C-alpha cells in the first residue's frame, strides 16, 4: 500500500542548487529549503536521467587463480588468490679456488647471470679468491626467449673484465619447486670455458623454476627491473611495514609550590607549557596569582614506541604581553611513566623544577632551588589512538595489548594487476608509469614491488591480515614510483610519488568464505574534474573463524570503553588525530624502502575534513535520499486522508479499527512486516562490494569554481587579504557543518541497511530479532510491554551504564555509504 521510494540517484548542477524538476519524493522538502538551495533555470539543467557512466563501474572478473579453477567458494591451492607467475631462480652462493688473473696474484671476482637479453651481476670483491655472494636472480618465464642459462665468473679490471669461467644450464633440465617444499640445496659446479674444457675454480649455485610464492622472490633481483640503478633497487621491492604503537599521554597539571618569580613586587601570572617532540600545549594562566598556583588541567599528547624524546615541562610567568620568563623546568622520560588500562586514577607525583640561567652563553643549573610541580602523568592504554577517519577505520582496538580480544577471522587480499593506467611521467621522451600498490589494514601496511614501465602491471601478490572487528575498512592505493634512480631522483614527480587512485572495502559488506574478484576503477579528483586513472584487479576473501564471536561483536561498543567513560572533546580528537598521522608518516618514511609522507597521508585521508562545496552537496543529497522514504509515507497518508482512493481509505479505516480494538497486534504486525520486507529484499541484496561512486560524490559534474575552491590551500592563496580572511573563516565553519550533515546522512543510511543485506550478518541478526520479537510480543500482553518499556526508559541513573546500549552498539556498526564517497 505504501509506494516505493524512487531509488534513482540524481546528480547535481554546477552550484549548490536543487534540480528544477526534483523527484516526487523530494518536492515536499524542497519547498522549505533556504535561499541558497534555489532551483536552477532550465538552460542550466543537465540531463538528470542519463545512465551511470559505465567506465566508472565495478566489473566482476573470473581470473585463473592459484593455478587451479574455482570450485564454488573454495579454491584448490593454498596460494590461491593470485594468478601463478613462473620465474627462473638462480641463487649464486659462493666460489672457491678461483684462478688469479693479474700481476698482483689475486682477482676481483663477480658473477654475471645472463638469460637471453637480460643480464644480472653480483657485487664484486677485491683481491679475494673465495668470495661469498648469496644473491638471488629471477627471470620471468613470460619474457624468456633463450633455451640456455649462462652463469659466468669474471675478474673486474679497469680496461676489460676477464672471464674466469662459467656454467651453462639447459632450461629443459631445470627442476621445479613448489612451496611448501624445502628450498633447493645449492651444488658445486666446476668452471669451464665456452668449449666445455674444465678450468680451475668452482661455483656454488642453485637453479630452479618457481612462482612468486617462493620465499626468495621478495629479495631477488628481477629481470623486469634490469634498467633500475643499484641505488633504486631498494625502492622497488615488496615490503611489509608496521605502524608504530601509539599511546595517548595524559598530563594532569594540578599545582605548583614555592615558585620564585624574578620580580617579587607583582602578582605572578603563571602557566605550564608542555612539549613532546613537535607537540606543544599549555595550560591557562592560573587564577590564583600566587607563588603556589593551581590549575587542575589535562593536556593530551600522542606518543609512539619506542619513546625517543622526553616530556619537557616548563613553568612560565607572563611578565608582559609578549614576554614570558621561565621559572623552572623538568624532563620526564616516558619509559618510566605509569600505564593506565582502565578509568581508575593513578597516584600523583611531585616533580622538582630546575631553573636554568645563562652564564657565558651556556645553561647551568642552580643548585639551590626548591620549587616543585604536582602532576598526574600516565600513558592511556584503554583508548584507541585515532589516526584514520572514524568512518573508515581499519582498527578499533585499544592501545594496551592486554585489552585485546581474540581475532574473529582472517582477511586475504590478492593484488592481481592493473590495466589502462594513465601515463604519470615522461622518461627519455616518452610517457611511462612505474606502478606499485600499498594496502593498509590495522597496523599492518604492505607495499608490492614496482612494475617498471608498464601501463598493465601484474603484481599477483597475496597478503593476509587478522581481523578483530568486522566493521572495519581496508584501503588499497596505487602509486607511481618516482625514486627509481635513488633518493636524489627528481624526475617525473618532483621527488614525490604520484597517486593513481585508491579503493576502500568494508569487511562487513562481504560474505564469509566467498572469493570476490572484481576490477575496481581508480578515480582521482583533479582541479579539472574527476578522472579515471585505470583499474585495479583484486581478489578478496574474508574467512570467519568464529561466527558466534563475530555476531557478538555487533553488540559491543565501536570504540574501547574509555572513549565513553572519559570521552575526549571534538577539538582534542582533531588535534590528536593530526599529531598521530604526522608521527605515523614520519616513522614509516624512515623505513627502507621508505613509505613516504605523501603516501601515508593519502591512505589516511588527511585533509578530508576540510570544506568542500562538492562534499556538502553530496551529503545534502544523501540526507534527502534518506528523508525521501518518510516524505513518500507522508504523501501517501495525505492521500488516504483526502480519499484519493476510496477503496484503500476504507481498508485503512478497517485496519485502524482492528488495531484499536486489539492493540497487542500493533508491534507484532510492524516487526513481522519489517521481517517480511527484509526477506523480500534478500532477492535484490548487493552481490558486489561497494566502490567509489562519482555520482554519489557529486564529482562527475562539479563546477570548475567549486573544484578550485576545494583544491585551494589552507589558508587560501587567493587575493586580496580581506577576502582571504573571510574566506578562511567561512571554510572553517562550513567544514564543521559539512561533518554534521554527513553524520546525519550516515545515521539515516544505517537505518536503510537494516534490511538491505548490505551487511548480511547484521541483516540476519535484525531479521531474527524481528521474528523473535514478533512472537514474544504476540504472547505477552501489550499493557505489560508498555509498563516495562516505560519503567525502563524512566529508570533511575543508578541503574544506567555509561557505555552505550546493545541496540545503539548494533546500530553504530551498520554500514553506510561513506565507503563509496570520494
HELIX and SHEET records of a PDB file:
HELIX    1   1 UNK A   24  UNK A   30  1                                   7    
HELIX    2   2 UNK A   35  UNK A   37  5                                   3    
HELIX    3   3 UNK A   42  UNK A   44  5                                   3    
HELIX    4   4 UNK A   54  UNK A   56  5                                   3    
HELIX    5   5 UNK A   65  UNK A   67  5                                   3    
HELIX    6   6 UNK A  141  UNK A  143  5                                   3    
HELIX    7   7 UNK A  171  UNK A  173  5                                   3    
HELIX    8   8 UNK A  223  UNK A  225  5                                   3    
HELIX    9   9 UNK A  230  UNK A  236  5                                   7    
HELIX   10  10 UNK A  334  UNK A  336  5                                   3    
HELIX   11  11 UNK A  390  UNK A  392  5                                   3    
HELIX   12  12 UNK A  401  UNK A  403  5                                   3    
HELIX   13  13 UNK A  507  UNK A  509  5                                   3    
HELIX   14  14 UNK A  547  UNK A  553  1                                   7    
HELIX   15  15 UNK A  562  UNK A  565  1                                   4    
HELIX   16  16 UNK A  570  UNK A  589  1                                  20    
HELIX   17  17 UNK A  597  UNK A  603  1                                   7    
HELIX   18  18 UNK A  613  UNK A  641  1                                  29    
HELIX   19  19 UNK A  646  UNK A  661  1                                  16    
HELIX   20  20 UNK A  665  UNK A  681  1                                  17    
HELIX   21  21 UNK A  682  UNK A  684  5                                   3    
HELIX   22  22 UNK A  704  UNK A  710  1                                   7    
HELIX   23  23 UNK A  721  UNK A  752  1                                  32    
HELIX   24  24 UNK A  760  UNK A  779  1                                  20    
HELIX   25  25 UNK A  782  UNK A  793  1                                  12    
HELIX   26  26 UNK A  797  UNK A  799  5                                   3    
HELIX   27  27 UNK A  806  UNK A  812  1                                   7    
HELIX   28  28 UNK A  817  UNK A  820  5                                   4    
SHEET    1   A 5 UNK A  59  UNK A  60  0                                        
SHEET    2   A 5 UNK A 515  UNK A 526 -1                                        
SHEET    3   A 5 UNK A 529  UNK A 544 -1                                        
SHEET    4   A 5 UNK A 409  UNK A 419 -1                                        
SHEET    5   A 5 UNK A 458  UNK A 467 -1                                        
SHEET    1   B 5 UNK A 187  UNK A 192  0                                        
SHEET    2   B 5 UNK A 198  UNK A 210 -1                                        
SHEET    3   B 5 UNK A  87  UNK A  96 -1                                        
SHEET    4   B 5 UNK A 132  UNK A 140 -1                                        
SHEET    5   B 5 UNK A 221  UNK A 222  1                                        
SHEET    1   C 4 UNK A 118  UNK A 121  0                                        
SHEET    2   C 4 UNK A 109  UNK A 115 -1                                        
SHEET    3   C 4 UNK A 148  UNK A 155 -1                                        
SHEET    4   C 4 UNK A 162  UNK A 170 -1                                        
SHEET    1   D 5 UNK A 239  UNK A 242  0                                        
SHEET    2   D 5 UNK A 444  UNK A 447 -1                                        
SHEET    3   D 5 UNK A 435  UNK A 441 -1                                        
SHEET    4   D 5 UNK A 473  UNK A 480 -1                                        
SHEET    5   D 5 UNK A 498  UNK A 506 -1                                        
SHEET    1   E 4 UNK A 294  UNK A 304  0                                        
SHEET    2   E 4 UNK A 246  UNK A 257 -1                                        
SHEET    3   E 4 UNK A 372  UNK A 380 -1                                        
SHEET    4   E 4 UNK A 338  UNK A 340  1                                        
SHEET    1   F 4 UNK A 294  UNK A 304  0                                        
SHEET    2   F 4 UNK A 246  UNK A 257 -1                                        
SHEET    3   F 4 UNK A 372  UNK A 380 -1                                        
SHEET    4   F 4 UNK A 349  UNK A 352 -1                                        
SHEET    1   G 4 UNK A 279  UNK A 282  0                                        
SHEET    2   G 4 UNK A 270  UNK A 276 -1                                        
SHEET    3   G 4 UNK A 311  UNK A 320 -1                                        
SHEET    4   G 4 UNK A 323  UNK A 332 -1                                        
SHEET    1   H 2 UNK A 356  UNK A 359  0                                        
SHEET    2   H 2 UNK A 362  UNK A 365 -1                                        
SHEET    1   I 2 UNK A 425  UNK A 427  0                                        
SHEET    2   I 2 UNK A 430  UNK A 432 -1                                        
END                                                                             
